[in-house]
């Protein structure tokens, strides 16, 4: 977590975390909505996706788009796969797990070594 002067956490990373969690919840409810044929899961999907975009828009005020989107999508892929595995019975084979590890490695490399910005 990036810290500003005085030890404060950069609020943009909190918005990004909120966007990621909201997107994962939206995707989870999307599956449960069964093609928007169920009202409450469908409404939850729209709400969580809407909040995810709202939070992401605040993230982009200070974090470069490419960096924010890489973190958002990379962490989102791993989290939604974990949620689907735990709660929806999705199977994850070795190539799927290896691919997710490569995604995590890519996000870490970009954030630790890149001079793209936002650090």
C-alpha positions as CSV (number, residue, x, y, z in Angstrom):
1,X,0.0,0.0,0.0
2,X,1.5,3.3,-1.0
3,X,2.0,5.8,1.8
4,X,2.0,9.5,1.5
5,X,3.8,12.0,3.7
6,X,2.9,11.5,7.4
7,X,2.2,7.8,6.9
8,X,-1.2,8.3,5.3
9,X,-2.4,5.6,2.9
10,X,-3.0,6.9,-0.7
11,X,-6.8,7.0,-0.8
12,X,-6.7,5.9,-4.5
13,X,-5.5,2.5,-3.5
14,X,-8.5,2.2,-1.1
15,X,-10.8,3.1,-4.0
16,X,-9.0,0.5,-6.1
17,X,-9.6,-2.1,-3.5
18,X,-13.2,-1.2,-3.3
19,X,-13.5,-1.4,-7.1
20,X,-12.0,-4.8,-7.1
21,X,-14.2,-6.2,-4.3
22,X,-17.3,-4.7,-5.9
23,X,-16.4,-6.1,-9.3
24,X,-15.9,-9.6,-7.8
25,X,-19.3,-9.3,-6.0
26,X,-20.9,-8.1,-9.2
27,X,-19.6,-11.0,-11.2
28,X,-20.7,-13.5,-8.5
29,X,-24.2,-12.1,-8.6
30,X,-24.1,-12.1,-12.4
31,X,-23.7,-15.9,-12.3
32,X,-26.6,-16.1,-9.8
33,X,-28.8,-13.9,-11.9
34,X,-29.0,-16.6,-14.5
35,X,-29.0,-14.2,-17.5
36,X,-30.8,-11.5,-15.5
37,X,-33.8,-13.8,-15.1
38,X,-33.7,-13.4,-11.3
39,X,-34.5,-9.9,-10.1
40,X,-32.5,-9.6,-6.8
41,X,-29.2,-11.1,-8.1
42,X,-29.7,-9.0,-11.3
43,X,-30.1,-5.8,-9.3
44,X,-27.1,-6.7,-7.1
45,X,-25.1,-7.2,-10.3
46,X,-25.9,-3.7,-11.6
47,X,-25.3,-2.1,-8.2
48,X,-21.9,-3.7,-7.7
49,X,-20.7,-3.1,-11.2
50,X,-21.9,0.5,-11.0
51,X,-20.0,1.0,-7.7
52,X,-16.9,-0.7,-9.2
53,X,-16.8,1.8,-12.0
54,X,-17.4,4.7,-9.7
55,X,-14.6,3.6,-7.4
56,X,-12.3,2.9,-10.4
57,X,-13.0,6.4,-11.7
58,X,-11.7,7.9,-8.4
59,X,-8.7,5.7,-8.6
60,X,-7.8,7.1,-12.0
61,X,-7.4,10.6,-10.6
62,X,-4.0,9.7,-9.3
63,X,-3.0,6.2,-10.5
64,X,-2.2,5.8,-14.3
65,X,-4.9,4.0,-16.2
66,X,-2.7,1.1,-17.3
67,X,-1.4,0.5,-13.8
68,X,-4.8,0.7,-12.2
69,X,-6.5,-1.5,-14.8
70,X,-3.7,-4.1,-14.6
71,X,-4.2,-4.4,-10.8
72,X,-8.0,-4.3,-11.0
73,X,-8.2,-6.9,-13.7
74,X,-5.4,-9.1,-12.4
75,X,-6.5,-9.3,-8.8
76,X,-10.1,-9.5,-10.0
77,X,-9.4,-12.6,-12.1
78,X,-7.7,-14.4,-9.2
79,X,-10.4,-13.4,-6.7
80,X,-13.3,-14.4,-8.9
81,X,-11.7,-17.7,-9.7
82,X,-11.2,-18.4,-6.0
83,X,-14.9,-17.4,-5.3
84,X,-16.1,-19.6,-8.2
85,X,-13.9,-22.5,-6.9
86,X,-15.1,-22.2,-3.3
87,X,-18.7,-21.3,-3.7
88,X,-19.7,-22.4,-7.2
89,X,-17.8,-25.7,-7.7
90,X,-15.6,-24.5,-10.5
91,X,-12.6,-26.7,-11.1
92,X,-9.2,-25.2,-11.4
93,X,-6.5,-27.3,-13.1
94,X,-2.7,-26.8,-13.0
95,X,-2.6,-24.7,-16.2
96,X,-5.3,-22.4,-14.8
97,X,-3.5,-22.0,-11.5
98,X,-0.2,-21.4,-13.3
99,X,-1.8,-18.8,-15.5
100,X,-3.2,-17.0,-12.4
101,X,0.3,-17.1,-10.8
102,X,1.7,-15.5,-13.9
103,X,-0.9,-12.7,-13.8
104,X,0.0,-12.1,-10.1
105,X,3.7,-12.0,-11.0
106,X,3.0,-9.6,-13.8
107,X,1.1,-7.2,-11.6
108,X,3.8,-7.4,-8.9
109,X,6.6,-6.8,-11.4
110,X,4.8,-3.8,-12.9
111,X,4.2,-2.2,-9.5
112,X,7.6,-2.9,-8.1
113,X,9.9,-2.3,-11.0
114,X,8.1,-0.1,-13.5
115,X,8.6,3.6,-13.6
116,X,5.2,4.0,-15.3
117,X,3.9,6.1,-12.4
118,X,1.7,6.0,-9.4
119,X,4.6,5.1,-7.1
